[in-house]
Structures are given as structure tokens and as C-alpha cells.
Amino acid sequence: MVSENGDHTDGASEDTLFEMISDLNDTDNTFVVVEPDTADPTWYASVAVLEGQGFEIVLRDAAFREHKVHTDTNIDRIASDLIVWLAARNVSGRPARPTSDMPSTAEARPA
């Protein structure tokens, strides 16, 4: 995770996101980017200061053809939503998408 002013952290937590987003301003620290530390990342999230008030949040995951852009003014909600989104990515060894070996309800029913 890195911000425009060079602040960098290797771990993404809700508290860290909250702090980095809170430190954003409209002059010299206008965005934060979260992406995996790989040569060719397939996903990223960014939060940028909007002119006036609020933030633009971009969520992009090329592997799943996901590209969402929205705005918000509540830093708590932004940090929380980002953690949920990041948890679905391959962060700290987590699978890219939830998987289950459990059979579906229809498959589990006796014939």
C-alpha cells in the first residue's frame, strides 16, 4: 500500500487504511493505492481525493473482469469496504475467490 507522498506499508489493515486515507489532502497527497507486491498485479484498489469533498474509490480486478468506481465521504466505511474487498483477493495467501468442497444442497439430498 502506497500513497502519493511516499508513505508505504506492507500490510493492509482497516486501521492502516483509515490512517492513510485520513492523511490524504488535495495538494500533495491525493491518493492511496493498494495492490499485490508482484511484477504484474492483476488487481488494485485506489482512493483519491475529489475536488471539494469526498473520495473516489476504484476497485479493479482484471482476472474477474471487475471494475467499480464510486464515491464516498465516510472514511470508516471506505476502509471497512476496502478490507472486505481485499479479503476476496489473494492477500496474505488467501484464495482469490471463496471455494468449497461441500456439495450443494441439491447434490447432498438422497435420490
C-alpha positions as CSV (number, residue, x, y, z in Angstrom):
1,M,0.0,0.0,0.0
2,V,1.5,3.3,-1.0
3,S,0.3,6.9,-1.0
4,E,1.3,9.8,-3.4
5,N,3.6,11.3,-0.8
6,G,5.6,8.1,-0.5
7,D,4.1,6.6,2.7
8,H,4.3,2.9,2.3
9,T,3.2,-0.1,4.3
10,D,3.4,-3.8,3.6
11,G,0.2,-4.8,5.5
12,A,-3.3,-3.7,4.7
13,S,-5.4,-3.4,7.8
14,E,-8.6,-1.4,8.4
15,D,-6.8,0.9,10.8
16,T,-3.9,1.4,8.4
17,L,-6.3,2.2,5.6
18,F,-8.2,4.6,7.8
19,E,-5.0,6.4,8.7
20,M,-3.7,6.6,5.2
21,I,-7.0,7.9,3.8
22,S,-7.3,10.4,6.6
23,D,-3.9,11.8,5.7
24,L,-5.0,12.5,2.1
25,N,-5.3,16.1,1.0
26,D,-5.9,18.0,-2.2
27,T,-2.4,19.4,-2.7
28,D,0.4,16.9,-2.3
29,N,-1.0,13.6,-1.1
30,T,-4.1,13.0,-3.2
31,F,-4.3,9.2,-3.5
32,V,-3.6,5.8,-1.9
33,V,-3.1,2.6,-4.0
34,V,-3.3,-1.0,-2.7
35,E,-2.0,-3.7,-4.9
36,P,-0.2,-7.0,-4.6
37,D,3.6,-6.9,-4.5
38,T,4.1,-8.7,-7.8
39,A,5.7,-7.8,-11.1
40,D,2.4,-7.8,-12.9
41,P,-0.5,-7.3,-10.5
42,T,-4.0,-8.3,-11.7
43,W,-5.9,-6.2,-9.2
44,Y,-5.7,-2.9,-7.4
45,A,-7.8,-0.6,-5.3
46,S,-7.3,3.2,-5.1
47,V,-8.8,6.0,-3.1
48,A,-8.4,9.6,-4.4
49,V,-9.4,12.9,-3.0
50,L,-12.2,14.5,-5.0
51,E,-12.2,18.2,-5.7
52,G,-14.2,19.8,-2.9
53,Q,-15.3,16.9,-0.6
54,G,-15.1,13.2,-0.5
55,F,-13.2,10.4,-2.2
56,E,-13.3,8.4,-5.4
57,I,-12.8,4.7,-4.8
58,V,-11.7,2.5,-7.7
59,L,-11.7,-1.3,-7.4
60,R,-10.2,-3.2,-10.4
61,D,-9.6,-6.9,-10.7
62,A,-8.7,-7.9,-14.3
63,A,-8.8,-11.6,-13.5
64,F,-12.5,-11.4,-12.8
65,R,-13.4,-8.5,-15.2
66,E,-14.3,-6.3,-12.3
67,H,-14.0,-2.5,-12.4
68,K,-16.1,-0.5,-10.0
69,V,-15.9,3.3,-9.4
70,H,-17.9,5.0,-6.6
71,T,-17.6,8.0,-4.3
72,D,-18.0,8.3,-0.5
73,T,-17.3,10.8,2.2
74,N,-17.2,8.4,5.2
75,I,-13.6,7.2,5.8
76,D,-14.7,4.5,8.3
77,R,-17.0,3.0,5.6
78,I,-14.3,3.3,2.9
79,A,-11.7,1.5,5.0
80,S,-14.2,-1.2,6.0
81,D,-15.4,-1.8,2.5
82,L,-11.8,-2.0,1.2
83,I,-10.9,-4.6,3.7
84,V,-13.8,-6.8,2.7
85,W,-12.9,-6.3,-1.0
86,L,-9.2,-7.1,-0.3
87,A,-10.2,-10.3,1.6
88,A,-11.6,-11.7,-1.6
89,R,-8.2,-11.2,-3.4
90,N,-5.1,-13.2,-2.9
91,V,-3.9,-11.2,0.1
92,S,-1.6,-13.0,2.5
93,G,-2.2,-16.4,1.0
94,R,-6.0,-16.2,0.9
95,P,-7.6,-17.8,-2.1
96,A,-8.7,-15.4,-4.9
97,R,-12.3,-16.4,-4.5
98,P,-14.0,-18.5,-1.8
99,T,-14.1,-22.1,-2.7
100,S,-15.9,-25.0,-1.0
101,D,-15.6,-28.8,-1.2
102,M,-19.1,-29.1,0.3
103,P,-21.7,-30.4,-2.1
104,S,-24.6,-28.1,-2.9
105,T,-27.9,-28.7,-1.2
106,A,-29.3,-30.4,-4.3
107,E,-26.3,-32.7,-4.6
108,A,-26.4,-33.6,-0.9
109,R,-30.0,-34.8,-1.0
110,P,-30.6,-38.6,-1.2
111,A,-32.1,-39.7,-4.5
